[in-house]
Amino acid sequence: METEDDLAGVKARAAERLAVERDALVALSHRIHADPELSWQEHRAAAAVADALRGAGFDTQAGAYGVDTAVEAVRGDGDMTVVICAEYDALPGVGHACGHNVIATIGIGAAIALADVAHDAGLRVKLLGTPAEEHGGGKVSLLAAGAFEDATCSLMVHGGTGDDAKAATVAFAAVERFEVEFTGRAAHAAAAPEKAINAGAAATLALTAIGLLRQQLPGGTSVNAFVSDGGEATNIIAERAVVQAEVRAHDLDTWRDLKRRILACLEGAAIAMGCHWEHRRTEHPYAPLVQHPELSAFWDANLVGLGRAPVSSVGEARGSTDMGNVSQVLPALHPMISFLGETAVPHHPDFAAAAASPAADDAIIDGATALAWTVIDAALSPEVREDLLARQSARPAGATRETMQN
């Protein structure tokens, strides 16, 4: 059994490795940041991640699990497999305004540091480069392909601004995105309007109904919708219109009921205007995030050890992540690390600038250190390790391949 001195020594070695890697990690973060790629198109970022891990001695595969821009990198042969997730997709128009360049390099740094102590901690370290978190759900595709079947637990860290938050108070909601197509009948808008069935009007009525429903929606839920195709010319009444929509909630039953009510608005609009309508998913649905309690406590203590001061998160976060799907099937952690001193709002150009600031560079090293230390704490705590391994042993074969579909 490891003593406290042993634990401190293993942690110190991990931190020392990260100090050595600092310049390379910051340079890689800035490289990814300067070359943003959208979901499922992150070929250069994925190649850079794979190269960094291959250079650190990992057995590395690009295009892992049949996903072109996924990466798998493995080192160590312990009986406890920790999967570190790294995201690197950007947003349309605003680049890395969610800081995934920081997420990627925190994950790489933590994986490299853990690989150095894998023998002493009984670890098998596996980094998964997981594409398309912003739109698409790369982790859901990887779950279905079996990428997490060997995982004892999985962790990642997201960047943010303001105060550091205690991990257990960082929440993410379920989300589903879908499109609705209204089909009517075209006609000349001036010469024969009475012969038309106006699909564009159905879309407008649907958005109006959703707007009126918002007053009655439960707290903590969120709905957004817009018309992505509403006609082609002013003198043609639209035969076809398409609405893009998303629904979010922290509770699964509430989330499913919310979708039912939104679909009723859409159907009602179709009925009112005499249109045919149908809906289809456009992306994998994301599940609510479940933070593992012991991993959360370790993370908070390690932030304090780095001189940070995590506080309870204020308010209920309404963003979503495909890490939620991972957390539904195995012990997981997805905390935040702040770019201290920065105040930008995510998904805004100011946040993209903050994601390559000196504060973000510091967050890479602090985040990777705290993440590596959290894994070491779990691996060298007999009770926590035993519980995590017992949960893995009890998990039926193929259980992680199951994804939330309704």
Steps between C-alpha positions, in 0.01 A plus 500: 500500500631844411579740785431873493867555420471260207190683375672836525802365316293365213314830473825694504634294210187568298528873567868498406421341165239766431747775581729352236214476249360850560644677196405216265145483636448876475639501146264218400204683656581812299549295183155341532349836596643673192362234265137437606319206343131421533340183634598180313755702297781528759759319290797726576421526870457124531830443320675744735355325805606160366851625425542642851402172663696284260804711582438432870515125445129422476367226273297736283232452237344777293154440355424278799178296522402591146473873581727693263603773743513292819828404668586218740833497686593246771788448745533280808374156594332547838162348580338845534439666162444873519365659183589867457285679241637778280277721286627722219209610281419868453186706441384646168583867467667546840771231494614368836248703698440200725868441565531146371865568423543523879296184560718307255830608650385449860409143403828441319700642790317292758540183293875554456546573872299191598693280259819591688354362826276229352708214643499636855129583485390175331356687206432447135470851356283551192440832331205524265487791259125552475380712206180693444398596853352829383275342242473128436600311813830330431502331841161345425637353178806375688284350776298310241822377338633360829770759572409512871450126554837465677460815711503493879421872505520797265599860559545829317522870586328798335627856507298798616522850643417656834552293817599136513195289590480197724468198273182361653318827426592504129187381318415441136155435358362245258451634149343374183517673164258424219351651189138523394399515136166652399370415153220696335424610143659783306306762308542854367480729799296765314321319219383184679567511876178308568652196329801485736566317825752724673782300660681822590199618697495167684862555604421854619199378694707221657761744630224725632343208686836404650556859611160511673564164667826620660309671783367162616825304473668368818800684638836372381369404155592665173360501147640660188379484142549682170381470140783366286297484178189711460458568128684609188325809361247760611263415215491128579313375804736253661430135434767391749634638827744355752536588869808406703430448870667392822365420847700486825425394858695355792243231582443232237124471555463879483711507187289235327177677598642829372570345162144363490357848564721664238401239243136575583562866410650393170220258423239760591654745256491238226135422570406867506658567160404166342858383455659160526780489758772264617796526736840332520805516726796691362755392765546251781308603813713593803422371849526699826842493665557295817811604697660214696508610869843370603667619182331838551633528854852408388484762223391777737775416749759498223391843376547628855844336503586703190403823674158532344174553691204313349154622601153357450380576150244780496178411320417197289710460188293437189772396260534139393779255425527152354711417807159471664440180304830358625411592858173309477678168445824524702659714775598833348621850578458817293599804710591852388831685527492879485712731291543712811450869440307450176127578490391415145179311427541164319405479130597865452809639320631635830514146637693386195758767581506393866564137399847598374582745780772458765223413748386215275859382466526485880167312512644233270772413750282537811221300337731222384668487840173487694362240260807277530504541878128409517565176313800424723288563812236258372755238394689509831196520728423134580129562563439714191707276275320189622162662444586618148635160401199325653267720297694418185491127575126509564425689178351264241697451181385751243335727756700806395389451139144584598415863429206719594258492209179645638 
